[in-house]
Amino acid sequence: VKNTKGEDIGSIKNIMLNVRTGAIEYVVLSFGGFLGIGEKLFAIPFKSLYLDEVKEAFILDVNKEFLDCAPGFDKDRWPETNSRHWNDVT
């Protein structure tokens, strides 16, 4: 995953599906760390990404500083996504 400046901001670790519709709800973005140590995980709504076929990467409009400061989630406590609020996140 790259940002709009072309900087590498992480990789997609998992894809979470809506089991009723089969649609991708969100992806789990891994940011920072080394070999899984110190990495931060973020649940990113799939609609927030777009595919750049030329760069062969998903693009997310955030900068590295935002991800450095933003709270991620623990790999053992995944975010709840079955609430109505989740559908309003962009």
HELIX and SHEET records of a PDB file:
HELIX    1   1 PHE A   46  SER A   48  5                                   3    
HELIX    2   2 LYS A   64  CYS A   69  1                                   6    
HELIX    3   3 ARG A   84  ASP A   88  5                                   5    
SHEET    1   A 3 SER A  11  LEU A  17  0                                        
SHEET    2   A 3 ILE A  24  PHE A  31 -1                                        
SHEET    3   A 3 LYS A  40  PRO A  45 -1                                        
SHEET    1   B 2 LEU A  49  ASP A  52  0                                        
SHEET    2   B 2 ALA A  57  LEU A  60 -1                                        
END                                                                             
